[in-house]
Amino acid sequence: MDIDTDYERPNVETIKCVVVGDNAVGKTRLICARACNATLTQYQLLATHVPTVWAIDQYRVCQEVLERSRDVVDEVSVSLRLWDTFGDHHKDRRFAYGRSDVVVLCFSLANPNSLRHVRTMWYPEIKHFCPRTPIILVGCQLDLRYADLEAVNRARRPLAKPIKPTDILPPERGHEVAKELGIPYFETSIVAQFGVKDVFDNAIRSALISRRHLQFWKSHLKRVQRPLLQAPFLPPRPPRPVVGIPDPPPIDGEAPDSLFCQSLCADVLFLLQGGATRVFAHKVYLATSCSKFYDLFTLDLLATESDWEGEERAVSGEEDEQSRRGAKEQAGRTKSLDIDKEGEGGARGLKRPPILQQGSLRTSKSDNALPARSQCPLGPLGAGRGLSGWERGFLSVYLEHIADPETGRLRLMTVVSMDGLIQEEPFQAVLQYLYTGSLDESRGDLMQVATIAELLEVFDLRMMVANVLNRESFMNQEITKAFHVRRANRIKECLSKGTFADVVFHLDDGYLPAHKPLLISSCDWMAAMFRGSFMESYIEEPHPLSFKQHSSSPIAIFG
Ligand SMILES: Nc1nc2c(ncn2[C@@H]2O[C@H](COP(=O)(O)OP(=O)(O)OP(=O)(O)O)[C@@H](O)[C@H]2O)c(=O)[nH]1
């Protein structure tokens, strides 16, 4: 079958559809999509534009194109002849407009100028050459409205002008112009294969309605509808959001090591040398490896003076008994420590900064008196007490909001002020033992470490030092093993009672108190949650005066 026979077939309406619009708005691609069923790869579409005109001769030479020109719209058989044109404003398109049945006027949805030219140039030109021909307005390249423009621009480089987000036209802009000109409006995308049929079916309808006015005797045109509204475009699904859980910083060595002397989730601050040195720590590690710290952190800082005195009497009774036992226990070891006393601090006659020596700190017994509550440092929150009569080495304890050095946020901490003679480095060595159960045996200040260990009644550590000095370090492994067993049991006890809990998990069937330092040092997920940017890492703690065990700790809610 050739082109002429279509014209001769009864009841087949041949429609000449002229496609016009600015350069590179997508006219040829739109025509090819309809006439040749051309589908293009993203690469072909993004390739630099070469001005083209689709040849009308295709209907004569290509059987497939001719077949595809035939269609049935509203029960009317039609043969659609598409005429491509140059986008160049100055070229003469008179030959194309002649005897046209409908004009498809295109602009690009990524090019506001092309829409402006619809009003200023194309519409007047069409009205000049074919005043009675119906017009359809088409916004091409709809996919660019939802595309990743950076990726598109990268692919179109270097010759094409980059598309800016502000270039993308919303549907309202096209509708406004169409309304103003009194013509139907459609949007298309060749990439998304959207709207091609809508455009040409409705172009055919416009042409047939216009023809029905002139050829009123053609009864088969009766059922032709006016152009229909286009169904909205369903944008492609956005890519799944990338949920980035920050990687916790690598944990070096044994788990509690990673928190040793770190301020992350710290709840105790030790002030050494009159506050010149600050050391952060975690109650749960200290209290489960040292009963002195357990006693300290379970003191009621809000107790009245009379409560306090009664408590103190009870404590001193117990203390007498303990010191008698302790003295016995240590008798065997004290000798070994004394042997080396000279070697450590024994450079007689040399002027040295005051350092801690055994017996250089006041004892509770020698002071034999507690300061009046009014004289004690209660801290800015009014919750605290003096400790100079409580135990050697300690001056005071109180609650205060301290700026977390990691986050800068204020956190409620227990501040423990230590005797000025306690030096930072040996004190840290003792804390390290309380976190890890191990001792750096090559330290030069082992005697000071032993003295602080004795002060804090960490007799195992004192024994470790003695073993090193007696060249019996091999025995220390057993001490470390026993340390871990003992601490594991105490941690279990704290977990079951919720002692020192600083977070509460709200579960379906109740609340579960827990300890951030323990969670962080044994689970990467918990570490990410409490040290990262999640809200759990900075939920504000309530007023300190309502602070009782875990009842007022921040709550982590798990759904
Ligand atoms: N993303 C996208 N690009 C398109 C679409 N249609 C056309 N293009 C691209 O737009 C550029 C111009 O397309 P053409 O169809 O050649 O434009 P034209 O209006 O015929 O241009 P002239 O021949 O110069 O008048 C080409 O690089 C096409 O690949 C579309 O629907 N989506």
The ligand as an ORCA input file, in Angstrom:
! r2SCAN-3c Opt
* xyz 0 1
  N      15.841     14.108     28.612
  C      15.200     14.216     27.465
  N      15.857     14.675     26.406
  C      15.186     14.781     25.230
  C      13.840     14.442     25.129
  N      13.452     14.665     23.845
  C      14.535     15.133     23.203
  N      15.574     15.199     24.022
  C      16.927     15.654     23.710
  O      16.840     17.002     23.319
  C      17.746     17.273     22.269
  C      16.983     17.858     21.088
  O      16.100     16.904     20.579
  P      15.556     17.018     19.076
  O      14.358     16.128     19.008
  O      16.606     16.770     18.091
  O      15.177     18.524     19.081
  P      14.502     19.380     17.920
  O      13.481     20.211     18.540
  O      14.067     18.468     16.823
  O      15.705     20.268     17.466
  P      15.943     20.973     16.024
  O      16.069     19.857     15.062
  O      17.193     21.734     16.229
  O      14.792     21.816     15.767
  C      18.400     15.952     21.916
  O      19.678     15.896     22.545
  C      17.489     14.937     22.528
  O      18.162     13.776     22.893
  C      13.167     13.963     26.293
  O      11.977     13.645     26.319
  N      13.906     13.877     27.433
*
